[in-house]
Amino acid sequence: MNRTCYLCASDQNSTVFVENGIDIVRCSNCGHVFSTYEQEEHYEGYWDDDSSYDLGWWDLAHREIYEDFIGKFLTASSGRILDVGCGLGFFVKRIGERKPGWEAIGYEISEKAVRFAKEKNGLKNVFPGIVQKSGIPRESLDIITLWDVIEHIPKPHSLLEYLHSLLKPGGILFLQTPNFPIQLFKANLKVLLKGMKPDGHYLEAKDHINDYTEKTMGLLAGQTGFKDCRFTILKPIASVSGSGGGKLGTLFKKTYYYATKTIWLLSFKTVNLNNTLFAVLKK
């Protein structure tokens, strides 16, 4: 088990949650939270099971959040955007449909997922492998996105430094990741109401190796060369599929989104109770 913080190298920490025998700990020095489970740096197994290809979830349920992103960030008539960990390619596809003036590129470590993106989604600019070996020219991109990627990577410094080198001056790296304080509250509430279940989903200790807050995301941004780290709030992923909540779940997610966004705006963007962190790192 790993108990050394990758942000500050301290091995002093305290346990904040135990999930099926795996400790999730908070660094006593910098406050970063991480799982002690030792996952591979480049884990390729996520897309191996075809049952993960819930197209109602990966396509339909994500359309609104992708539209919100496009409306906020792809305001220019043209540009170049790279999606790292693009999965089945639906975000890249959406950009091609909505912003044909933009060149959208995807990189995904799973060859199986890339095959789907090419054969089923008809994408030509989606490639398999590690993005650090892509050969993309330095300072050639306007925007890079990582949707639900950063929490899976045990030591992301080298990746973010590489992505920083690909951005044009003033370009942005957009990161979506769970908002840890809110996720911890929900996990503790589940245990309180239903007890700890062996097959329960809490903080995904084997999958989400690093758990970020606004503070620790800012630390990571500064350590990897970015001059600014700000946060925004986008519309939620709709519970069309992949969730047992149905229409009621969708209604709750939207209500929660509007409530948390209102609190965020009224607090001058200092109180973020959203389920998700949307970080915008500027070069």
N, C-alpha and C positions, 0 to 999 in steps of 0.2 A: 504493500500500500504506500502511496505517495503522500507525504505530509509536509512537503516543502512548497511554499508559495512561489509561483513562477513570476509574479510581479515584483517581489522585493527580496526573494531568496531566504526569507525567514522560515524557520521550522517551528516557530512558536504559534500555536493556534488552539482554538477551543471548538468542540463539537456543537453544531447547531441543529443537526437532524441526523437520524440514523435510519437508513432505508434498506431493509432486507440485509442487515449486517454490514452495510457500507456506511462509513462515517462521511458526512459532509461537514467541513470545518471552515471556520473564519480565522484568517490570519490576524494575530494579535498586534502585528506591526502596522500593516497598511489597510486591513479590513477586508481584503479580497476573500471571497468564499469559493471553495472548490471541493470537488469530490475526491476522496482518497483512492478511488478505483483507478487502476492503471490501464488506460485505453491506448490503443495504437494511435500514433500521430496522424496516420493517413488511413482511417478505417473505411473499408470499401463495402462492407456488408449490408448497408442500409437498404439498398435497392435490389438486393438479390432475390427477395421474395416477391413474386408477382402480386401477392395479396396487398402489398403496399401501394399498388397502382390504383388507388381509389380516385377515379377521374372526377367524380362529383366533388370531391374534396380538393384535389390538386388543381383542378381547372375552375369549375363554377364557383366554389366557395372563396377562391382567391381573386376573382375578377374585380371586386369592388376595391380591395386594398391596392391592387395593381393600378387601377384607374386613379385612385387618390394619389399614389406616388407619381404617376405620369403627369397628372395635372399640376403637382407641386414642383417637380424637379426637371421635367423635360419640356421647359418652356421655350427653348430655342427651336428654330426650324430644323436644325441638323446638329449632329454630334456623334460621338462614339461612346458606347456604354458596354461594360463587361459585367456579366453576372457570374460570380464564382460560386460553385456548388449549385448549378442551375437545375439539377434534378431532371425531371422529364421535359423541361424546356418551355413550360407554359408562360413564364414571365417574358422570356425572349420572344416568344411567339406573339404575345400581346403587344409588345413594343412595335414589332413589325406591322401589325394590323392597325395600330393607332397612330404611330409616328414613323411613317415610311422614310422620312428624311434622316432618321437616326440609324446608324449601323450598330446592331446589337450582336454581341458575341457571348457565348456561354462556354464555361469550362466545368466539367463534372468528373469526379474521380471514378464513378461507376460506369463501366463500358456498357452495361446492360441498360442503364437509364439513358445514356447517350444514343444507343441504338433505337430506343423508343422515340426519343426526340427527333431523330432523323427520319425514321420510317413512318411514324404515326403523326408527328406534328410537322413533318416536311421541312425541317430546319437544316440549313447548310452550314451555318456558323456556330455549331455546337460541337465541342471537341472533348475527347476523353483524356484523362490523365491529370497530373498535378500542374496547376497553373504556373508555378515557378519555372516550369520547363516549356512554357508556351512560345517563347521567343517574341512576344509582343514588344514592339519598340518602346523605349523609355519616353515618358512624357507625351504619349499619343492618345490618352483617354480623357474624356470629360468627367465621367462618372463610373464608379465601380460599386456593385451591390453584393452583399452577402446576406441572404435571407435565411435566418435560422441556421447559420453555419458556425459562427465564432464560438458558441458554447460547446461545440463538439471537439474543438481542437485543443489538446493539452497545452501546447506551447506555441501560441500564434505570433510571437514577435517577428520571426523571419518572414512569415506570410504577409503581415501588414507592412513591414518595411519594403518588401518587394512590390506590393500593390501601390505604396506611396511613390515608388520610382516610376510607375507606369502612368500616373496622373499628370496632366498638364498643371502648371502653376495655377492655383485657384480651383483646381478640380476637387471633387468630393468622393469620399468613401462612405457609403451608407450601410449601416449595420442594423439588422433586426435580431433581437435576442430576448428571452424572457426577462422580465423585471423582477429580480430576485426577492426583494422584500415582500412583494405581493404574492409571489409564488410560495414563499415560505409560510406566509399567513394561511394561504389556501391549503397547503399540505398539512399544517398543524390542525386546521379545522376539520379536515377529512379524518385524521386520526382520532380527534376528540369525538366526532359524531359516529364513526363507524369502526374505529380501531384500525390497527395496521394489518393490512391484508398482503399475503405473499405476492399476489398478482396485481396489486393496486398500483396506480400511477400517481406518484407524488412529486418528486424532484428529478426523476430520471437519472439516478446516481451513476449508472453504467454508461449513459449516453451523453448527458450534459455534464461535462467534466469541469467547466468553469461557469460560475454563476455571477452575473454582473449587476452592479448598481451604477447609478449615474457617476458616482465618485470613482469607482474602480475602472469604468470605461474611460473616463477622462485620464486616469493614470496611464492606461494602456496607449491611448492616443498620443500622449506626450512622449512616451518612451519610444514610439515608433516613428517620430518625426513630424506628426501633424501639429499644426499651429493652433488649431481650434477644434473643440468638440462641443457641439450643441445637440439639443434633443427636440424632437417633434412628436406629434401624435397623429397616426393615420387611422382610417376606419378599420374595424375588426374584420377578421376572416369570418365569413358567414358559415353557420353550422349546417350547410346543405347536406354534407355527408361526413363520415368519420367522427360523428358526435351523436350521442344518444339523446341529445336535448330536443331535436326536432325544431318546430316553429317556435316553441316556447324558449328554447335555448338561443335561437337567433334573436328573438325579441330582447332577451336578457342581455346578450352581448352588446346589442346596439344601445340599449338604455344605459348600460354601464359605460360604454364609450362616451356618450354625450355627457354623462355625469362627471366622469373623470376629466374630460377635456374642459368642461366648464370650471372645475376646481383648479385645473392647471393654469387656465387663462386668468382667473380671478386672483391667483397667488403669484401673478407675474412670472409664470413658468417655473416656479420653485417647488411645487408639490405635485409629484407625478405618481398617481395611483393606478395608472394603466397597467394592464397585464403584461404589456410588452414595452421594451425600450427600443426606440427608433433613434439611433445615434447618427449624426451627420458630422464626419471628420473632414476638415478642410486642409488642403495642402498649402 
